Amino acid sequence: MSDELKTSLKILMVAPTPFFADRGMHIRILEEARALSRLGHEVKIATYHIGKDIPETENPGIDVRRIRRLLFWYRKLEAGPDWQKLVLDVLLIRKTYTLSREFRPDVIHAHIHEGVAIAWVASLLLRLHGERPKLVADFQGSLTREMASHAYLSGGFLRNIFQSLETWLNDLGDVAVSSSWASAEEIATLRKRGSVETVLDGARYLPALSPEVRMNIRDGYHIPRDATIAVYTGAFIPNKGVETLVGAIPKALRNDTHLHFVLAGFPRDLLDPLLLKYEVSTDHVTVISPLPYFTIGDILGMSDIAIDPKHDDTGQASGKMLQYLGAGLPIACFDTPNNRNYLGDGGVYATESTSDSLADAIITLAGKRTSWDDIGRANRLRAQRFTWDKTGEKLEKIYLGIL
C-alpha cells in the first residue's frame, strides 16, 4: 500500500489567505506544494477569491481553486486580521467541502490556525458521507501573539477568548507541523493527541551574479556603485520588526556614510510614515515596492549584506533568513534561538531587541568587507541543509505515517 500511496497521494491544501502574494506564508504554501508535486503527488489549493496567479513557468501543475467573489470589494493582500475574513472563511469551508467531495483527498493540509478550523469543520461534514481524510495542521506561530503584534488584541476578555481558541486548535489534526523549532516545542506541550513535527521552510539557491550584472542592477535603481547595500526583503507590517529597522538606519548612517539601505516589500503606505518619523534621508534609502518573489534574485544579488529585524515574540520562523542564506549574504539579525539555528556564524547578532543594538550589528557587519565572500560561501553551503525538496520529503513521510 505504501508504494501505491507514494506515487498517487492526493493532497488538498487549505490556505485562508489571498494566495498568491509575495510574502512568507504564501511562499511556504507554494514551495511546499511544488516540492510535493515534484515527488509525484497531486496538489490542489483552496484559497480566497483574490491573489496573483502563479506564472506557468513556476507552476508544475498545482491546481488553485478560489471561493466565489461575494466580497468583491475585499482587496487586502497584506497579513493581519480583518473581521471581513470571517465571511471569506465561511465561503472557504464550503469550497473545502465541495472540493473534497470532488477530489477525494488522502490528506487535507491546513495552513495556520484559521485554516485548521476551516478544515476541521469541513471534515465533520465529510464524515456524514463516510469520508475521513487525514488532517495535517500546519502552524506558523502563535495565533494570539500574531494578532497582538498587529495591535488587534490588547488584553482582557477578548484576548482570553482567543487564547482558549488557540489552545483548542493546537490540539486538532492527526498530526501537527510547525515552521520553527520554538513553535513546535510550545505546541507539543499543548497537544494531547497526535505528534508535532518541525517542518522548516526551505532556501532557494541563488547563484552569485557577475560584477557587471550587479552594477547594472544598481544602475537601474540609481544606487551608487560603490555603496555598501544593506537589504531587507519582506512585509512592511509591524510584527516583522520594520520599525526597529527604520529606527536603526539613522545611527547606522552616522557611523558609515557608504551604507545604502534597500527596503523591498509591501505595503508601501505602512513604510513611508516610519521613514518620516525617524527622519530617514531618501538619499541613502531605496524602496522597492512591491517585490515580486520570482525576481528576488536580482535584489539580493546586487546587495552586500542582509538584515532580518524580526523579534522572537510570535514564535514564527523567518523565511527571509533562508533566502539570504541561499543568496550567500552575511546577515545582521537579533540573537534568537531560531536565528541561531538557521545562521550559526553566518552574520552578526544584535544583543538587545532595540534599534540601537540592530544598528550596531549592521555597522559591525558592514565593516567586515574582507570577510563577506567567506561568510557568503559558508551561508550558501549552510543553506543546503534547508531545501524545499527536504521539506517536501519530510511532509511525504508524515503523510504516509498517518495514512
N, C-alpha and C positions, 0 to 999 in steps of 0.2 A: 504493500500500500504506500509506503513512504516513497518508493521510486516513482510511482504514478503521481503522487501529490507533488513531488519535487519538480515535475515538468508541467503541471497543469493547475497550480493554485490560482484561485480567483480571489482577488483582494479588492474590497471596497473601502476607500479612504473617505472619512467624513471630515471636511475642512470648513468649519464655521467662520469664514473669512472671505474677503473679495479676491479670491485666487485668480490670477497671479498678480502680486505686487512685489516690487523689488525690495524685499526685506526678509529678516531672518526666518520667521516661521514658514513663510512661503517657500523659501529656498530649501528648508528641511523637507517640507512636503514634496516638492518637486523632485529633489535629488533622491529621496527615499524611493519614490515611485519609479524614477529612471533606473535606479540600481536594481530594483526588483524586476523590472521589465527586462533588463539585460540578463537576468538569471532565468528568463523564460516564463515568468508569471504574468498573468493578465491583470491589469490595474485600472480601476475606474475611480474617479474623484468626484464626490458630491460636494457642491460648494454654492456660494451666493450667486446672484444674478449678474454681479459686476466683477471686473478684474480683466487683466490682459490675457489674450490667448497666447499659448506657448508657440514660438516660431517652429515651423515644421522641421527645421534643421536641428532643433533641440528637443524634439518630442519623438521618442521611439515607440509611438503607438499608444500613448496614455490617453484614455477617454475621459474628458472633463464634462460633467453634467451639471447644469445650473438650475436653480429654482426659478419659478416664474417671477416676472418683473412687476409684482404688485406694488412694491415700494419704489416706483420708477424714479423718484426724486432722490433716493439714497445713493450718494456717490462717495462716501468716505472710504479711502483706501488705507489710511494710516492706522496703526494699532491703537487700542484704547476702547474703553466701554462706551456704549451708546444704547439707550433704552429701546431705540427702534430695532435693535438687533433681536429683541425678543420675538418680534413678528417674523423676522427673517429665519430665526431658529425653528419656529413652528413650521414654516414652509420647508425648512431643511429636514425636519423629521419626516414630513410627507415624502420628500424626494428620496431620503434614505430608505424608507419603507418600500416605496414603489420600485425603486431601482434594485433593491434586494430581491423582490419578488421576480423581477425580470432577469437579473444577473445570477442569482443564487450563489452568493459569495461563500467561500470557505471561511474567510476571516473578514470581519469589519474592523478596520484600523482607524480608531477615532483620535483626532488631534485636539489637544488641550482639554481642560475640564469641560468647557462648553460642548465640545464635540462628543465627549464621553457621555454627557447627559442626553444628548440627541440620539446617539447610537443605542443607549440603554432603553430609551422609550421605544425606538423603532424595533429593537429586539423583542420587547414584550409583545408588540403587535404581531411580529413574525411567528412567535410561539403559538398564536391562535391557529396558524396554518401548519403547525408541526415542524417549522424550520428553526434551527438553533445554530446559527453561525457563531463561531468563536469571536469574542470581543477583546481587542488589544487596546489598552488605554495608554495613549502617548502623551505624557505630561511634560511641560516645558517650564516648570517653575511653579510658584505658589499663586493660586488664583487671588487670594485675599491681598497678598503683598503686591501683586501686579496691579490690582485695582487701586490700592493705596498709593502706589508710585505714580499713578495717573491723576492723583488728587481726587479720586472718586469716593474713597472711604476715609473718613477722618477718625472713626472710632465709634464707640457706643453700641446701641442696639443693632443697627444695620450691619456693622462690622461683625458682630457676634453671629448674626444670621448667616452671613457669607462664610464665616469660619466653620460653622456647623455644616453648611452645604459642601464646602471643600473637603472636610473630613469624610463625609459620606461618599463623595465622588472618588476620592483617593482609594476607596475600597472596592470600586467596581471593576469589572473586566476579568477575564480569565487569567490575564497577566498584565502587569503594568510595566511600561518602559519610560525612561526619563532621559533627557538630553544632557544631564550633568550629574556628576558624582554626588554633589551636595544634595541635590533634589532627590535623587534615588534613595539616599540614606534616610532622608526625612520621611519620604513616603513609606519606606519599609517599616518604620515604627508605627505607622497608622493602619496598615493593611492587616486584616485578619485572615484573608484568603488569597491564594494566588501569590506568585513571586513578583519581585521587582527587578528589572534588568536595566543596567545603564547602556543605552544605545546612543553613542556620541554622534554629533554631526561630523561630516567629512570635509576634507580640504580638497579644493581644486588645484591641481598642479598648474602653475602659470609660468611658462618659461621666461627667462630673462630676455629683455629687449636689447637690441643693439644700441650703442651710444647715439647713433644717428637718429634712430627711431624715437628714442627717449626725448631727444632735444626737439624733434619735430612735433611731438605731442605737446611739450611745454610751450612751444611757439604758438600752437593752436589755441592754447588757453591764456596766452600773453603772460606767461610766468617766466621770470628771468632764468636764463640757462644756468647761471652759477649759484642759484638759490639752493638751500637745503630744504627740500619739500617734506613736510610732516603731514601725513594724510590721515583723515578719518572718513570711513565709509559706513553709512548706516542711517537709521531714522533720526530725525531731529526732535524726538519726543523726550519728555523728562526722565523716564526711567533708563535711558541709555547713557546718562551722565553727560549730556551735551552741554548743560550749563556749567558744569565743573570744567569741561574742556575750554569753553569760550572764556571762562574766568581765568584760566591759566595762560591764555595767549599773550596778554599784555606783559606779564612778568617774563615769559619766555623771550619775547621780542626785545625787551630791555637788556637782556643778557646776551642775546645772539641776534644781531641785525640781519644775518644771512638767512634766517628762518623764513619760510613761506608756508602758510597753512592751506591745505586743500580740504574743504569740508564738502563731502559728496553724499547726497541723500535727499530725503524729503520728510515732511512738508516744509517748504521754504518759509512760510509765514510764521512758523514757530522759531526759526533761527534768527531772522532779521531783528526782532526785538532784543534778543540776547546780545547781538553784536552792538546795538545801540547802548544797551545798559552798561556794558563793560568797555565802551568807547574803543572798540577794536577797529583799527585802521584797515580800510579795504585795500590799501597798497600792499599789505602783507597777507591778505586772505583771498582765496578764490573759492567761490561757492559753485558747485556743480549740482543742479537740481532740475529734474530728477536724475538718478543714476541707474541706468539700465543694468541689470545683473549680468547680462550676457556680454557687456562691453567693459566690465570692471577691470579686465586685464590691462587696458591702456592706462587707466588712472593709477593703479598700483605699480605698473611697470615704469612710469615716469618718476615715481616717488623714491625717496631715500630712507625714510623711517615711517613707522605707522603708530597710531595712538588708539588704544581702546580705553575709554574713560568710564566704562560701566562699573558701578559699585556691585557689591555682592549681597544686595538686600532683597532680591527676588528669587534667588536660587537658580536663575537661568544660566545656561551655558552661553558661550559667545561664538556665534558663527563667524563674525568678522575676524576674530583671532585666528581661526583656521585659514581664512582667506589670506591673511597677512603671512602666515607661515608658508602657505603654498606659493606665495609670490616672492618668498625669500627676503622679507623685510625684517629688520630689527624692530622691536616693539616696546613702547612705553605704556605701562598699564598699572593698575593697583595690585597690591600684594594680597591676592585671594587664593584659596585652595584650588578653585577651578583654573585660574590663570597659571598657577604654578604647575599644575598637572599638564596643561597644554604646552606651556612655553619653556619650562626648565630654565636654562641660562640664556635664552634667546632674546634678551632685552634688558630693560631697566625697570625696576618696580618702584612705584611711589609708596612711601612708608605710611602715609596717612591719607584718609579719604577727603582730601582738600584740593582746591585749585592750586595753591602754592606748592604742595607736595608733587602734584602732577607736573607742574611747570618745571620743578627741579629735575624730575625724571626725564622730561623732554630735553632740557638743556644738557644733561649728562649724556644722553644718547646721541644728541646732535654733535657733541664733542668727540665722539668715538669714531670719527670718519675713517680712520685707518683700519678699524675693526668691522666696518659694515659688511664687507664682502664675506669675511669668515663667518660672521653671525648669520648672514643671509643663507650661505650654503648649509650651515648647520640646521637652520629653520626649515629649509626645503627638505632636508633629509628627515627631520622630525615629523614633517607633515605626512610622510609616507605611513606613519603609524595611524593616521586618521583619514582614511579614504572613504568615499561614499560606497565603493564596492564592498569594503569591510562592513559598513553599516548595513547594506543590503543582505550580506551573508549572515550577519547576526540576526536580522529580522526573520530571514528564512528559517533559521534554526529555531527561533522562538515559535514561529507559526507551526512548524512541524511538531514541536514539543507539545503544544496544546491540542493539536489535532490527533 
